[in-house]
Amino acid sequence: MATNSTHRVEVIEFPKMEKHENAERLSIVRIFNGYTCVVATDDWQGVQKCAYVPPDSLVPLDRPEFSFLAHEPYKHDTRFARIKAKRLRGVVSMGLLVPVPDPCQLGDDVAELFGVQHYEPPLAESGGDAAPPPSCYAPTYDLDTWRRYGHLLRPGERVIVTEKLHGSSGRWTFHDGVFHAGSRTEWKLDSAHGKRSIYWRVLHEHQELRRFLVAYPELIVYGEIYGYVMDLRYGAKKDELHYAVFDLWHKWEGRWLSQVECFLKIGKALERVPILFDGSYDPAFVEALQDGRTYAGTDSMQQREGVVIAPWEERWDEKVGRVKLKLVGAGYLEQS
């Protein structure tokens, strides 16, 4: 089954305010035991509920709740502002709280009501869309956040913590004797308008990936294309692309392979995302791994985007779906 992200604008009970040590008129609230938000103390006195807008949301500037952000419009669509993490008087504020009308109930998703969209980083180019492999289900890849759902991981259980790379999510398979390459949401043409997409470039430039796909036609390989793709370049030269595998989907059995199965299948045949930790789950230790320098590419001084935490054995939660969670670093959120 697919891993569905719950990038929601959820109505929550307004959290308890804590004193901000460096600002007399500001307070700190904690959302889902992970996100911190800095709020104007006087604005929230007596308020019982609110909506939480997480980082990497696009909010419409024509709504009064967001008009105060008009001085910093999103450069790719000036009708919106992008919500980012910001350091306010020494405390990183992750997201935004807005008041909600009375009919809204706790737990409601009010993204549509407020016109909030999920930010997707623009790519330099992605190529034209192609038809999917026939009779082949390939889930759209997305992960929920550890800050909200970290409680699903059990203290002491074996987990793998890998580096979250900043690039473009891709997928590749060899189906009925034909190679297929795609983005996170769409399969792509080998070339469109005389230009080859980055997803097909990886497949053409890395013969070990082609050999692996032919050897395992039952699998879809999911990985991150990084290098000369986004603003974090990992030391890549112009037009230089790399990839790193983060998951395998068994298209005949309709399931994700466990971590141990991935190790056995991949071995040293393909590049994997850097593994930062393999051992017993400790929330405080995992949280400490979110920031630091990257282990990918050649620029060892580059900021790490974050980490991904997965149980050694595959697990499923009725509300969230697959239990595999991302933790974007506070340092990256502040700088991006």
C-alpha positions as CSV (number, residue, x, y, z in Angstrom):
1,M,0.0,0.0,0.0
2,A,1.1,3.6,-0.5
3,T,2.6,5.7,2.2
4,N,0.3,8.7,2.3
5,S,1.6,11.9,3.9
6,T,-0.7,13.7,6.3
7,H,0.5,17.3,5.6
8,R,-2.6,18.7,7.3
9,V,-3.6,22.0,8.7
10,E,-5.2,20.5,11.8
11,V,-7.4,22.1,14.3
12,I,-5.9,21.5,17.8
13,E,-6.5,22.5,21.3
14,F,-4.4,25.7,21.9
15,P,-1.3,24.5,23.8
16,K,-0.1,25.8,27.1
17,M,2.1,28.9,26.7
18,E,5.6,28.9,28.2
19,K,7.6,32.0,28.9
20,H,10.1,33.1,26.2
21,E,13.2,34.0,28.2
22,N,14.4,36.5,25.6
23,A,11.2,38.3,24.7
24,E,8.7,39.8,27.2
25,R,5.8,39.8,24.8
26,L,6.4,36.4,23.2
27,S,5.6,32.9,24.4
28,I,6.6,29.4,23.3
29,V,4.0,26.6,22.6
30,R,4.8,23.0,21.7
31,I,2.9,21.2,19.0
32,F,2.6,17.4,18.9
33,N,5.5,17.1,21.4
34,G,7.9,18.1,18.7
35,Y,7.4,21.4,16.9
36,T,7.9,24.6,18.8
37,C,6.0,27.8,17.8
38,V,6.7,31.3,19.0
39,V,3.5,33.3,19.5
40,A,2.5,36.8,20.6
41,T,1.3,36.2,24.2
42,D,-1.5,38.8,24.2
43,D,-3.0,37.6,20.9
44,W,-3.8,34.1,22.4
45,Q,-5.1,34.9,25.8
46,G,-8.2,32.8,26.5
47,V,-8.2,31.1,23.0
48,Q,-9.3,27.4,23.2
49,K,-8.4,26.1,19.8
50,C,-6.4,27.0,16.7
51,A,-5.1,25.6,13.4
52,Y,-1.5,24.6,13.1
53,V,0.1,25.4,9.7
54,P,3.4,23.3,9.4
55,P,6.6,24.4,7.7
56,D,6.7,24.0,3.9
57,S,3.1,25.2,3.5
58,L,2.1,27.8,1.0
59,V,-0.5,30.2,2.4
60,P,-2.6,32.7,0.3
61,L,-1.8,36.3,1.0
62,D,-5.3,37.5,0.2
63,R,-6.6,35.9,3.4
64,P,-6.5,38.1,6.5
65,E,-4.9,35.4,8.6
66,F,-1.8,35.5,6.4
67,S,-1.7,39.1,5.1
68,F,1.0,40.1,7.6
69,L,3.4,38.0,5.4
70,A,2.8,40.1,2.3
71,H,6.3,41.6,2.6
72,E,7.8,38.1,1.8
73,P,5.9,36.5,-1.0
74,Y,6.9,33.2,-2.5
75,K,9.1,34.0,-5.5
76,H,7.5,31.4,-7.8
77,D,3.9,32.5,-7.1
78,T,3.6,35.9,-5.4
79,R,0.0,35.1,-4.4
80,F,1.4,32.9,-1.6
81,A,3.9,33.0,1.1
82,R,6.0,30.0,2.1
83,I,5.9,29.1,5.8
84,K,9.5,28.4,7.0
85,A,11.2,27.8,10.3
86,K,12.5,31.0,11.8
87,R,14.6,31.8,14.8
88,L,12.7,34.4,16.9
89,R,14.8,35.8,19.7
90,G,16.9,32.6,19.9
91,V,14.1,30.0,19.6
92,V,13.3,28.2,16.4
93,S,9.6,28.7,15.5
94,M,8.4,25.8,13.3
95,G,5.2,26.8,11.6
96,L,2.3,29.1,12.3
97,L,-0.8,29.1,14.5
98,V,-4.0,30.8,13.2
99,P,-7.4,31.2,14.9
100,V,-10.3,29.2,13.5
101,P,-14.0,29.9,13.3
102,D,-16.3,28.3,15.9
103,P,-17.8,25.5,13.7
104,C,-14.4,23.9,13.3
105,Q,-13.9,20.9,15.5
106,L,-10.7,19.5,17.0
107,G,-9.0,17.2,14.5
108,D,-10.5,18.9,11.4
109,D,-8.2,19.4,8.5
110,V,-8.8,23.1,7.4
111,A,-6.2,23.3,4.7
112,E,-8.9,23.7,2.0
113,L,-10.8,26.2,4.1
114,F,-7.8,28.4,4.5
115,G,-6.5,27.8,0.9
116,V,-3.2,26.3,2.2
117,Q,-1.2,24.2,-0.2
118,H,1.8,21.9,0.3
119,Y,5.1,23.4,-0.9
120,E,6.9,21.3,-3.6
121,P,10.4,22.5,-4.4
122,P,10.7,23.4,-8.1
123,L,13.0,21.3,-10.3
124,A,15.3,22.6,-13.0
125,E,13.5,20.3,-15.4
126,S,11.5,17.1,-15.1
127,G,10.6,15.9,-18.6
128,G,7.2,15.0,-20.0
129,D,4.8,12.6,-18.4
130,A,4.6,9.0,-19.7
131,A,2.1,6.2,-19.4
132,P,2.7,4.0,-16.3
133,P,3.9,0.4,-16.7
134,P,0.9,-1.7,-17.6
135,S,-0.8,-3.6,-14.7
136,C,1.8,-2.3,-12.3
137,Y,1.0,-0.5,-9.1
138,A,3.7,1.9,-8.0
139,P,2.8,3.9,-4.9
140,T,3.5,7.6,-4.7
141,Y,6.3,8.0,-2.1
142,D,5.8,10.2,0.9
143,L,6.6,10.1,4.6
144,D,5.0,11.5,7.7
145,T,6.9,13.5,10.2
146,W,8.6,12.1,13.3
147,R,7.7,15.3,15.2
148,R,4.0,14.4,15.0
149,Y,4.1,10.6,14.9
150,G,7.3,9.6,16.7
151,H,5.2,7.9,19.4
152,L,4.6,5.1,16.9
153,L,8.2,4.0,17.3
154,R,8.8,1.8,20.3
155,P,11.6,2.6,22.7
156,G,14.2,-0.1,22.4
157,E,13.1,-1.6,19.1
158,R,15.7,-1.9,16.4
159,V,15.6,1.0,13.9
160,I,17.7,2.2,11.0
161,V,18.3,6.0,10.8
162,T,19.4,7.2,7.4
163,E,20.3,10.7,6.1
164,K,17.5,12.5,4.3
165,L,19.0,13.9,1.1
166,H,17.8,17.0,-0.6
167,G,17.0,16.4,-4.2
168,S,14.3,14.9,-6.3
169,S,12.6,11.6,-5.5
170,G,12.7,9.1,-8.4
171,R,11.7,5.5,-9.1
172,W,12.8,3.0,-11.7
173,T,11.7,-0.5,-12.8
174,F,12.2,-3.0,-15.6
175,H,8.7,-4.2,-16.6
176,D,7.8,-6.7,-19.4
177,G,11.2,-6.1,-21.0
178,V,11.0,-2.3,-20.9
179,F,12.8,0.2,-18.6
180,H,10.6,2.8,-16.9
181,A,11.7,5.9,-14.9
182,G,9.7,8.4,-13.0
183,S,9.4,11.1,-10.4
184,R,7.6,10.8,-7.1
185,T,4.2,11.2,-8.7
186,E,4.6,10.6,-12.5
187,W,6.3,8.2,-14.9
188,K,8.4,10.2,-17.4
189,L,9.3,10.1,-21.0
190,D,13.0,9.3,-21.8
191,S,13.1,12.7,-23.5
192,A,10.7,15.5,-24.1
193,H,11.1,18.6,-26.3
194,G,14.6,17.4,-27.1
195,K,15.7,17.2,-23.5
196,R,16.2,14.1,-21.4
197,S,14.7,14.1,-17.9
198,I,16.8,13.8,-14.8
199,Y,15.1,10.5,-14.0
200,W,16.1,8.9,-17.3
201,R,19.6,10.5,-17.1
202,V,20.3,8.6,-13.9
203,L,19.1,5.4,-15.6
204,H,21.3,6.0,-18.6
205,E,24.4,7.1,-16.7
206,H,24.4,4.4,-14.0
207,Q,24.7,1.0,-15.6
208,E,24.7,-0.8,-12.2
209,L,21.1,0.4,-11.7
210,R,20.1,-1.0,-15.1
211,R,21.7,-4.3,-14.3
212,F,19.9,-4.5,-10.9
213,L,16.5,-3.7,-12.5
214,V,16.9,-6.5,-15.0
215,A,18.0,-8.9,-12.3
216,Y,15.0,-8.0,-10.2
217,P,12.1,-7.2,-12.5
218,E,9.7,-7.8,-9.6
219,L,11.0,-4.6,-7.8
220,I,10.6,-0.9,-8.1
221,V,13.6,1.0,-6.9
222,Y,12.9,4.3,-5.0
223,G,15.8,6.7,-4.5
224,E,16.8,10.3,-4.3
225,I,18.5,12.1,-7.2
226,Y,20.9,14.6,-5.8
227,G,23.8,16.8,-6.9
228,Y,23.1,19.5,-9.4
229,V,19.3,19.3,-8.8
230,M,18.3,21.6,-5.9
231,D,19.9,24.4,-3.9
232,L,22.0,21.9,-1.9
233,R,24.5,20.5,-4.5
234,Y,26.6,18.1,-2.4
235,G,29.8,19.3,-4.1
236,A,28.4,18.3,-7.6
237,K,29.7,20.1,-10.7
238,K,27.3,21.6,-13.2
239,D,24.8,19.0,-14.6
240,E,26.3,16.3,-12.4
241,L,23.7,13.9,-11.0
242,H,23.9,11.1,-8.4
243,Y,21.3,8.8,-6.9
244,A,20.9,7.0,-3.6
245,V,18.4,4.2,-2.9
246,F,16.1,4.5,0.1
247,D,13.4,1.9,-0.6
248,L,12.3,-1.2,-2.6
249,W,8.7,-2.0,-3.6
250,H,7.7,-5.5,-4.5
251,K,5.2,-4.8,-7.3
252,W,4.0,-8.5,-7.6
253,E,3.3,-8.8,-3.9
254,G,2.3,-5.2,-3.3
255,R,4.5,-4.5,-0.3
256,W,7.6,-2.6,0.8
257,L,10.6,-4.7,1.6
258,S,11.8,-4.6,5.1
259,Q,15.2,-3.1,6.0
260,V,16.8,-6.6,6.2
261,E,15.4,-7.5,2.8
262,C,16.8,-4.3,1.3
263,F,20.2,-5.1,2.7
264,L,20.2,-8.6,1.3
265,K,18.9,-7.5,-2.2
266,I,21.0,-4.4,-2.6
267,G,24.3,-5.5,-1.0
268,K,27.0,-3.4,-2.6
269,A,25.3,-3.3,-6.0
270,L,23.7,0.1,-5.6
271,E,24.4,3.3,-3.7
272,R,22.2,3.6,-0.7
273,V,21.3,6.7,1.4
274,P,23.9,7.1,4.2
275,I,23.1,5.1,7.3
276,L,23.7,7.1,10.4
277,F,22.6,4.6,13.1
278,D,21.4,1.0,13.4
279,G,20.3,0.0,16.8
280,S,17.8,0.4,19.7
281,Y,15.4,3.3,19.3
282,D,16.0,6.2,21.7
283,P,13.9,9.3,20.9
284,A,16.4,11.8,22.3
285,F,19.3,10.2,20.4
286,V,17.4,10.2,17.2
287,E,16.4,13.9,17.6
288,A,20.1,14.8,18.1
289,L,20.9,13.3,14.7
290,Q,18.6,15.7,12.8
291,D,21.4,18.3,12.4
292,G,25.0,17.9,11.3
293,R,27.0,17.6,8.1
294,T,26.1,15.5,5.2
295,Y,27.7,12.1,4.4
296,A,26.7,12.2,0.7
297,G,28.7,13.7,-2.1
298,T,32.0,15.5,-1.8
299,D,31.1,18.7,0.2
300,S,31.5,17.5,3.8
301,M,30.8,21.0,5.1
302,Q,27.2,21.0,3.7
303,Q,24.3,21.1,6.1
304,R,22.4,17.8,6.5
305,E,18.7,18.2,5.6
306,G,17.5,15.7,8.2
307,V,17.0,12.0,8.9
308,V,14.6,9.2,8.2
309,I,13.8,6.6,10.9
310,A,12.5,3.1,10.0
311,P,11.8,0.1,12.2
312,W,14.0,-2.9,11.2
313,E,10.8,-4.9,10.6
314,E,8.0,-3.3,8.5
315,R,5.0,-2.1,10.5
316,W,1.7,-0.5,9.6
317,D,-0.5,1.9,11.6
318,E,-4.2,2.3,10.8
319,K,-4.1,6.1,10.9
320,V,-0.7,6.9,9.5
321,G,0.0,3.9,7.3
322,R,3.5,2.7,7.0
323,V,5.6,3.4,10.0
324,K,8.6,5.2,8.5
325,L,9.1,8.8,9.5
326,K,11.1,11.8,8.4
327,L,12.7,14.4,10.7
328,V,13.8,17.5,8.9
329,G,16.5,19.3,10.8
330,A,15.8,22.5,12.6
331,G,19.0,23.9,11.2
332,Y,18.0,23.1,7.6
333,L,14.5,24.5,8.1
334,E,15.9,27.7,9.5
335,Q,18.3,28.2,6.5
336,S,16.0,27.0,3.7
